[in-house]
């Protein structure tokens, strides 16, 4: 007895089964063709593969009259871990997370945003439009952007050589 693949549901079944235990698809009797064996041939060459599977390009509707086979999940073994594992996470999770807010209720401008808005305001000042930033923060950021644009606009260009 060997395990073969069901042509309909692609699950493993016995080669001696008359129907698939998962989907109920009937298994066709496949006669073993015996070819004439020469006298000098070894006995292993005479045996044909009884469980040759077929190729399927889709599945047929399942037979609802045949119940699905249930495979119980494997029991998971408990692992021995040190006592301190996860202690830091549990203490952090116990503390309520307080959002950072300024005295006026707006969110603070992060350090990286301050630096990048100073160095490249054409790109990073737009992050101040996120919800929570105050009007004062936006005026300072876009004022800096406007000042740099004004400086570039009034800078005299050297005459062509």
Residue frames as a rotation matrix with the C-alpha (Angstrom) as fourth column:
UNK 1
0.586 0.810 0.000 0.00
0.810 -0.586 0.000 0.00
0.000 0.000 -1.000 0.00
UNK 2
-0.621 -0.778 0.098 1.39
0.783 -0.622 0.026 3.40
0.041 0.093 0.995 -0.99
UNK 3
0.070 0.591 -0.804 0.22
0.418 -0.749 -0.514 6.99
-0.906 -0.300 -0.299 -0.64
UNK 4
-0.481 -0.133 0.867 -0.86
0.868 -0.210 0.450 8.66
0.122 0.969 0.216 -3.85
UNK 5
-0.895 0.153 -0.419 -2.21
-0.051 -0.969 -0.243 12.12
-0.443 -0.196 0.875 -4.64
UNK 6
0.002 0.969 0.247 -5.93
0.633 0.190 -0.751 12.59
-0.774 0.158 -0.613 -5.22
UNK 7
-0.569 -0.234 0.788 -6.54
0.814 -0.292 0.501 14.01
0.113 0.927 0.357 -8.70
UNK 8
0.318 0.809 0.494 -9.22
0.645 -0.566 0.513 16.35
0.695 0.156 -0.702 -7.35
UNK 9
0.980 0.166 0.106 -8.10
0.031 -0.660 0.750 17.75
0.195 -0.732 -0.653 -4.00
UNK 10
0.327 -0.945 0.021 -4.36
-0.261 -0.112 -0.959 16.98
0.908 0.308 -0.283 -4.24
UNK 11
0.293 -0.210 0.933 -4.25
-0.953 0.020 0.303 15.38
-0.083 -0.978 -0.194 -0.77
UNK 12
-0.704 -0.638 -0.311 -2.53
-0.645 0.758 -0.095 12.10
0.297 0.134 -0.946 0.05
UNK 13
0.446 0.822 0.354 -4.67
-0.877 0.481 -0.012 8.97
-0.180 -0.305 0.935 0.07
UNK 14
-0.134 -0.445 0.886 -4.07
-0.269 0.876 0.399 5.24
-0.954 -0.185 -0.237 0.02
UNK 15
-0.708 -0.172 -0.685 -3.48
-0.703 0.080 0.706 3.59
-0.067 0.982 -0.178 -3.32
UNK 16
-0.916 0.380 -0.130 -5.98
0.362 0.921 0.140 0.89
0.173 0.082 -0.982 -2.31
UNK 17
-0.556 0.747 -0.365 -8.80
0.022 -0.426 -0.905 3.34
-0.831 -0.511 0.221 -1.53
UNK 18
-0.320 0.532 0.784 -11.85
0.933 0.320 0.164 3.20
-0.164 0.784 -0.599 -3.81
UNK 19
0.573 0.462 0.676 -12.68
0.539 -0.835 0.114 6.88
0.617 0.299 -0.728 -3.16
UNK 20
-0.483 -0.748 0.455 -10.82
0.159 -0.586 -0.795 9.85
0.861 -0.312 0.402 -1.71
UNK 21
-0.143 0.414 -0.899 -11.48
0.970 0.240 -0.044 10.18
0.198 -0.878 -0.436 2.02
UNK 22
-0.742 -0.204 -0.639 -11.20
0.404 -0.896 -0.183 13.98
-0.535 -0.393 0.747 1.82
UNK 23
-0.667 0.441 -0.601 -13.35
-0.637 -0.756 0.152 14.93
-0.387 0.484 0.784 -1.18
UNK 24
0.103 0.764 0.637 -15.10
-0.212 0.643 -0.736 11.69
-0.972 -0.059 0.229 -2.15
UNK 25
0.196 -0.076 -0.978 -13.69
-0.973 -0.137 -0.184 11.55
-0.120 0.988 -0.101 -5.67
UNK 26
0.895 0.146 0.422 -13.85
-0.138 0.989 -0.049 7.98
-0.424 -0.014 0.905 -6.99
UNK 27
-0.151 -0.981 -0.121 -10.52
-0.708 0.022 0.705 6.39
-0.689 0.192 -0.698 -7.74
UNK 28
0.617 0.350 -0.705 -10.44
-0.774 0.430 -0.464 4.56
0.141 0.832 0.536 -11.07
UNK 29
0.667 -0.401 0.628 -9.15
0.066 0.871 0.487 1.03
-0.742 -0.283 0.607 -11.14
UNK 30
0.432 -0.625 -0.650 -5.82
-0.901 -0.333 -0.279 1.11
-0.043 0.706 -0.707 -12.91
UNK 31
0.985 -0.085 0.150 -4.87
0.085 0.996 0.008 -2.33
-0.150 0.005 0.989 -14.07
UNK 32
0.213 -0.976 -0.056 -1.18
-0.502 -0.158 0.851 -3.08
-0.839 -0.153 -0.523 -13.81
UNK 33
0.841 0.043 -0.539 0.10
-0.529 0.272 -0.804 -3.73
0.112 0.961 0.251 -17.25
UNK 34
0.369 -0.720 0.588 2.45
-0.071 0.609 0.790 -6.67
-0.927 -0.333 0.173 -17.38
UNK 35
0.501 -0.302 -0.811 4.86
-0.865 -0.164 -0.474 -6.53
0.010 0.939 -0.343 -20.26
UNK 36
0.931 -0.221 -0.290 6.56
0.168 0.966 -0.196 -9.69
0.324 0.134 0.937 -21.42
UNK 37
0.638 -0.730 0.244 9.69
-0.662 -0.359 0.657 -10.03
-0.392 -0.582 -0.713 -19.34
UNK 38
0.375 -0.584 -0.720 12.79
-0.526 0.505 -0.684 -11.51
0.763 0.635 -0.118 -20.93
UNK 39
0.759 -0.085 -0.645 14.45
0.417 0.825 0.382 -14.33
0.499 -0.559 0.662 -19.03
UNK 40
-0.210 -0.963 -0.168 17.61
0.829 -0.084 -0.553 -12.33
0.519 -0.255 0.816 -18.29
UNK 41
-0.108 0.210 0.972 15.72
-0.160 -0.968 0.192 -9.30
0.981 -0.135 0.138 -16.87
UNK 42
-0.967 -0.230 -0.109 15.80
0.079 0.138 -0.987 -8.73
0.242 -0.964 -0.115 -13.10
UNK 43
-0.328 0.913 -0.241 12.46
0.922 0.366 0.130 -9.12
0.207 -0.179 -0.962 -11.23
UNK 44
-0.323 0.200 -0.925 12.37
0.462 -0.820 -0.339 -5.39
-0.826 -0.537 0.172 -10.26
UNK 45
-0.933 -0.074 -0.353 11.96
-0.247 -0.582 0.775 -4.37
-0.262 0.810 0.525 -13.91
UNK 46
-0.719 0.695 -0.012 8.70
0.509 0.538 0.672 -6.32
0.473 0.478 -0.740 -14.19
UNK 47
-0.176 0.688 -0.704 6.87
0.903 -0.172 -0.394 -4.25
-0.392 -0.705 -0.591 -11.54
UNK 48
-0.272 0.191 0.943 4.95
0.562 -0.764 0.317 -1.21
0.781 0.617 0.100 -12.81
UNK 49
-0.995 -0.063 0.079 4.15
-0.017 -0.667 -0.744 1.84
0.099 -0.742 0.663 -10.72
UNK 50
-0.424 0.900 -0.103 0.65
0.871 0.437 0.224 1.13
0.246 0.005 -0.969 -9.35
UNK 51
0.219 0.551 -0.805 0.11
0.801 -0.572 -0.174 4.63
-0.557 -0.607 -0.567 -7.87
UNK 52
-0.737 -0.485 0.472 0.79
0.673 -0.597 0.437 6.82
0.070 0.639 0.766 -10.87
UNK 53
-0.169 0.685 -0.709 -1.01
0.462 -0.580 -0.670 10.13
-0.871 -0.441 -0.219 -10.28
UNK 54
0.111 0.309 0.945 -2.79
0.984 -0.170 -0.060 12.17
0.142 0.936 -0.323 -12.90
UNK 55
-0.915 -0.397 -0.076 -2.51
0.401 -0.915 -0.044 15.86
-0.052 -0.070 0.996 -13.69
UNK 56
0.136 0.990 -0.040 -5.47
0.988 -0.139 -0.067 18.08
-0.072 -0.030 -0.997 -12.90
UNK 57
-0.780 -0.355 0.515 -6.00
0.447 -0.892 0.062 21.70
0.437 0.279 0.855 -13.95
UNK 58
-0.416 0.674 0.610 -8.60
-0.725 -0.651 0.226 22.54
0.550 -0.348 0.759 -11.35
UNK 59
-0.984 0.115 0.139 -10.82
-0.011 0.734 -0.679 20.81
-0.180 -0.670 -0.721 -8.90
UNK 60
-0.458 0.886 -0.070 -14.32
0.274 0.215 0.937 19.45
0.846 0.410 -0.341 -9.15
UNK 61
0.099 0.540 0.836 -17.00
-0.740 -0.521 0.425 20.42
0.665 -0.660 0.348 -6.64
UNK 62
-0.862 -0.460 0.212 -16.49
-0.466 0.557 -0.688 18.66
0.198 -0.692 -0.694 -3.32
UNK 63
-0.221 0.767 -0.602 -18.84
0.202 0.640 0.741 15.90
0.954 0.043 -0.297 -2.29
UNK 64
-0.310 0.150 0.939 -20.68
-0.771 -0.618 -0.156 17.27
0.556 -0.772 0.307 0.75
UNK 65
0.749 0.642 -0.165 -21.96
-0.455 0.679 0.576 13.81
0.482 -0.357 0.800 1.69
UNK 66
0.417 -0.693 -0.588 -18.44
0.655 0.678 -0.334 12.66
0.631 -0.246 0.736 2.57
UNK 67
0.982 -0.048 -0.181 -17.12
0.106 -0.654 0.749 14.29
-0.154 -0.755 -0.638 5.76
UNK 68
0.494 -0.863 0.110 -13.72
-0.479 -0.375 -0.793 15.94
0.725 0.339 -0.599 5.71
UNK 69
0.379 -0.470 -0.797 -10.94
0.709 0.701 -0.076 14.14
0.595 -0.536 0.600 7.53
UNK 70
0.889 -0.064 0.454 -9.87
-0.313 -0.808 0.498 15.95
0.335 -0.585 -0.738 10.70
UNK 71
0.146 -0.907 -0.394 -6.22
0.606 0.397 -0.689 16.03
0.782 -0.138 0.608 11.61
UNK 72
0.879 0.165 -0.447 -5.59
0.474 -0.404 0.782 17.15
-0.052 -0.900 -0.434 15.18
UNK 73
0.644 -0.693 0.325 -2.91
-0.425 -0.677 -0.600 19.85
0.636 0.248 -0.731 15.53
UNK 74
0.083 -0.730 -0.678 0.37
0.496 0.620 -0.608 18.68
0.864 -0.286 0.414 16.95
UNK 75
0.858 0.146 -0.493 0.97
0.514 -0.266 0.816 19.33
-0.012 -0.953 -0.303 20.63
UNK 76
0.458 -0.726 0.513 3.44
-0.138 -0.628 -0.766 22.17
0.878 0.280 -0.388 21.04
UNK 77
0.236 -0.484 -0.843 6.19
0.890 0.455 -0.012 21.56
0.389 -0.747 0.538 23.49
UNK 78
0.998 0.070 -0.006 6.87
0.065 -0.886 0.459 24.27
0.026 -0.458 -0.888 26.04
UNK 79
0.280 -0.950 0.140 10.32
0.381 -0.024 -0.924 25.76
0.881 0.312 0.355 25.84
UNK 80
0.457 -0.245 -0.855 12.45
0.861 -0.119 0.495 26.47
-0.223 -0.962 0.157 28.86
UNK 81
0.273 -0.334 0.902 13.29
0.404 -0.811 -0.423 30.18
0.873 0.480 -0.086 28.88
UNK 82
-0.748 -0.585 -0.313 15.08
0.548 -0.277 -0.789 32.36
0.375 -0.762 0.528 31.41
UNK 83
-0.049 0.763 -0.644 12.93
0.952 -0.160 -0.262 34.15
-0.304 -0.626 -0.718 33.96
UNK 84
-0.332 -0.168 -0.928 14.02
0.200 -0.974 0.104 37.63
-0.922 -0.151 0.357 32.83
UNK 85
-0.897 0.005 0.442 12.82
0.442 -0.033 0.897 37.18
0.019 0.999 0.027 29.25
UNK 86
-0.218 0.860 0.461 10.06
0.586 -0.262 0.767 39.67
0.780 0.437 -0.447 28.51
UNK 87
-0.032 0.216 -0.976 10.27
0.971 -0.224 -0.081 41.42
-0.236 -0.950 -0.203 31.88
UNK 88
-0.820 -0.329 -0.469 11.19
0.246 -0.941 0.231 44.74
-0.517 0.074 0.853 30.32
UNK 89
-0.815 0.560 0.148 8.32
0.043 -0.196 0.980 44.54
0.578 0.805 0.136 27.86
UNK 90
-0.038 0.850 -0.526 5.81
0.839 0.313 0.445 43.73
0.542 -0.425 -0.725 30.59
UNK 91
-0.210 -0.068 -0.975 6.89
0.792 -0.596 -0.129 46.70
-0.573 -0.800 0.179 32.71
UNK 92
-0.967 -0.131 -0.218 6.73
-0.016 -0.823 0.567 49.02
-0.254 0.552 0.794 29.73
UNK 93
-0.604 0.797 0.020 3.31
0.253 0.168 0.953 47.71
0.756 0.580 -0.303 28.75
UNK 94
-0.105 0.578 -0.809 2.01
0.991 0.133 -0.034 48.28
0.088 -0.805 -0.586 32.27
UNK 95
-0.558 -0.141 -0.818 2.79
0.343 -0.937 -0.073 51.99
-0.755 -0.321 0.571 32.06
UNK 96
0.557 0.787 0.266 0.20
0.610 -0.171 -0.774 53.95
-0.564 0.593 -0.575 30.06
UNK 97
-0.412 -0.686 0.599 1.61
0.911 -0.289 0.295 55.64
-0.030 0.667 0.744 26.99
UNK 98
0.355 0.464 -0.812 1.29
0.453 -0.845 -0.285 59.40
-0.818 -0.266 -0.510 27.29
UNK 99
0.451 -0.196 0.871 1.46
0.851 -0.199 -0.485 61.31
0.268 0.960 0.077 24.00
UNK 100
-0.512 -0.705 -0.490 3.97
0.776 -0.624 0.087 64.13
-0.368 -0.336 0.867 24.00
UNK 101
0.445 0.647 0.619 2.25
0.789 -0.611 0.072 67.53
0.424 0.456 -0.782 23.85
UNK 102
-0.678 -0.604 0.419 3.36
0.384 -0.777 -0.500 71.08
0.627 -0.178 0.758 24.34
UNK 103
-0.838 0.339 -0.428 1.77
0.308 -0.353 -0.883 73.44
-0.451 -0.872 0.191 26.87
UNK 104
-0.521 0.667 -0.533 -0.60
-0.747 -0.659 -0.094 74.75
-0.414 0.348 0.841 24.18
UNK 105
0.298 0.698 0.651 -1.71
-0.329 0.715 -0.617 71.23
-0.896 -0.030 0.443 23.26
UNK 106
0.731 -0.083 -0.677 0.21
-0.673 0.079 -0.736 70.92
0.114 0.993 0.002 19.99
UNK 107
0.879 -0.471 0.070 2.64
0.457 0.876 0.155 68.16
-0.134 -0.104 0.985 19.21
UNK 108
0.411 -0.797 -0.443 6.33
-0.223 -0.559 0.799 69.02
-0.884 -0.229 -0.407 19.51
UNK 109
0.790 -0.294 -0.539 8.55
-0.560 0.012 -0.828 69.34
0.250 0.956 -0.155 16.47
UNK 110
0.880 -0.470 0.075 10.94
0.402 0.818 0.410 66.39
-0.254 -0.331 0.909 16.54
UNK 111
0.288 -0.872 -0.395 14.67
-0.105 -0.439 0.892 67.04
-0.952 -0.215 -0.218 16.52
UNK 112
-0.479 -0.488 0.730 15.25
0.627 0.392 0.673 65.50
-0.614 0.780 0.118 13.11
UNK 113
0.346 0.688 0.638 12.50
0.935 -0.311 -0.171 67.69
0.080 0.655 -0.751 11.64
UNK 114
0.829 -0.112 -0.547 14.04
0.096 -0.936 0.338 70.84
-0.550 -0.333 -0.766 13.13
UNK 115
-0.166 -0.985 -0.049 17.44
-0.002 -0.049 0.999 70.04
-0.986 0.166 0.006 11.61
UNK 116
-0.525 -0.048 0.850 16.13
0.771 0.396 0.499 69.02
-0.361 0.917 -0.171 8.22
UNK 117
0.614 0.757 0.224 13.68
0.787 -0.569 -0.237 71.95
-0.052 0.321 -0.946 7.98
UNK 118
0.601 -0.490 -0.632 16.63
-0.113 -0.835 0.539 74.26
-0.792 -0.253 -0.556 8.67
UNK 119
-0.444 -0.888 0.120 18.93
-0.051 0.159 0.986 72.58
-0.895 0.431 -0.116 6.12
UNK 120
-0.975 0.152 0.165 16.43
0.193 0.196 0.961 71.67
0.114 0.969 -0.221 3.38
UNK 121
-0.602 0.783 -0.154 13.19
-0.170 -0.314 -0.934 73.56
-0.780 -0.536 0.323 4.00
UNK 122
-0.453 0.440 -0.775 11.95
-0.889 -0.167 0.425 73.04
0.058 0.882 0.467 0.42
UNK 123
-0.437 0.250 -0.864 11.29
-0.133 0.932 0.336 69.40
0.890 0.262 -0.374 1.33
UNK 124
-0.635 0.017 -0.773 10.91
0.607 0.630 -0.485 69.05
0.479 -0.777 -0.410 5.08
UNK 125
-0.941 0.333 0.066 8.83
-0.311 -0.766 -0.563 72.10
-0.137 -0.550 0.824 6.04
UNK 126
-0.301 0.872 -0.387 5.81
-0.660 0.103 0.744 70.33
0.689 0.479 0.544 4.54
UNK 127
-0.468 0.091 -0.879 5.90
0.483 0.859 -0.168 67.84
0.740 -0.504 -0.446 7.41
UNK 128
-0.982 0.117 -0.148 4.63
0.060 -0.550 -0.833 70.67
-0.179 -0.827 0.533 9.62
UNK 129
-0.482 0.857 -0.182 1.28
-0.792 -0.338 0.509 70.36
0.374 0.389 0.842 7.85
UNK 130
-0.578 0.273 -0.769 0.62
0.325 0.941 0.089 67.08
0.748 -0.199 -0.633 9.68
UNK 131
0.469 0.847 0.249 -2.19
0.029 -0.297 0.954 67.21
0.882 -0.441 -0.164 12.18
UNK 132
0.663 -0.127 -0.738 -1.23
0.743 0.229 0.629 68.41
0.089 -0.965 0.246 15.66
UNK 133
-0.495 -0.869 -0.010 1.35
0.866 -0.493 -0.080 71.07
0.064 -0.048 0.997 14.79
UNK 134
0.166 0.569 -0.805 0.44
0.642 -0.682 -0.350 74.56
-0.749 -0.458 -0.479 15.93
UNK 135
0.886 0.217 0.409 0.07
0.452 -0.596 -0.664 77.66
0.100 0.773 -0.626 13.78
UNK 136
0.732 -0.675 -0.095 3.19
-0.535 -0.655 0.533 79.13
-0.422 -0.339 -0.841 15.42
UNK 137
-0.015 -0.764 0.644 5.31
0.058 0.643 0.764 76.14
-0.998 0.049 0.034 14.34
UNK 138
0.310 0.205 0.928 3.97
0.885 0.295 -0.361 76.35
-0.348 0.933 -0.090 10.81
UNK 139
0.998 0.054 0.036 4.57
0.063 -0.944 -0.325 80.12
0.017 0.326 -0.945 10.56
UNK 140
0.396 -0.918 0.010 8.17
-0.533 -0.221 0.817 79.71
-0.748 -0.328 -0.577 11.70
UNK 141
-0.117 -0.456 0.882 8.82
0.392 0.795 0.462 76.85
-0.912 0.400 0.086 9.27
UNK 142
0.390 0.330 0.860 7.19
0.916 -0.046 -0.398 78.42
-0.091 0.943 -0.320 6.24
UNK 143
0.960 -0.149 -0.237 8.65
-0.130 -0.987 0.093 81.83
-0.248 -0.059 -0.967 7.18
UNK 144
0.072 -0.985 0.160 12.13
-0.240 0.138 0.961 80.30
-0.968 -0.107 -0.227 7.02
UNK 145
-0.106 -0.031 0.994 11.29
0.818 0.565 0.105 78.80
-0.565 0.825 -0.035 3.63
UNK 146
0.805 0.482 0.346 10.00
0.593 -0.667 -0.451 82.17
0.013 0.568 -0.823 2.38
UNK 147
0.719 -0.605 -0.341 13.10
-0.339 -0.734 0.588 83.97
-0.606 -0.308 -0.733 3.67
UNK 148
-0.234 -0.842 0.487 15.40
0.140 0.466 0.874 81.58
-0.962 0.273 0.008 1.80
UNK 149
0.147 0.355 0.923 13.37
0.960 0.174 -0.219 81.92
-0.238 0.918 -0.315 -1.40
UNK 150
0.972 0.214 -0.098 13.53
0.198 -0.969 -0.145 85.73
-0.126 0.121 -0.985 -1.06
UNK 151
0.348 -0.921 -0.174 17.32
-0.313 -0.289 0.905 85.62
-0.884 -0.260 -0.388 -0.54
UNK 152
-0.337 -0.438 0.834 17.77
0.596 0.586 0.549 83.51
-0.729 0.681 0.064 -3.66
UNK 153
0.467 0.627 0.624 15.48
0.880 -0.262 -0.396 85.82
-0.084 0.734 -0.674 -5.66
UNK 154
0.995 -0.040 -0.093 17.28
-0.042 -0.999 -0.018 89.09
-0.092 0.022 -0.995 -4.79
UNK 155
0.230 -0.968 0.099 20.83
0.250 0.157 0.955 87.74
-0.940 -0.196 0.278 -5.05
UNK 156
0.509 -0.072 -0.857 22.46
-0.729 -0.566 -0.385 89.48
-0.457 0.821 -0.341 -8.00
UNK 157
0.803 -0.261 0.536 23.68
0.443 0.863 -0.244 87.21
-0.399 0.434 0.808 -10.73
UNK 158
-0.133 -0.915 -0.382 27.21
0.103 -0.396 0.912 87.76
-0.986 0.082 0.147 -12.00
UNK 159
0.427 0.271 -0.863 27.47
-0.753 -0.422 -0.505 89.15
-0.501 0.865 0.023 -15.52
UNK 160
0.912 -0.101 0.398 28.20
0.266 0.883 -0.386 86.63
-0.312 0.458 0.832 -18.24
UNK 161
0.149 -0.966 -0.211 31.86
-0.093 -0.226 0.970 86.36
-0.984 -0.124 -0.124 -19.17
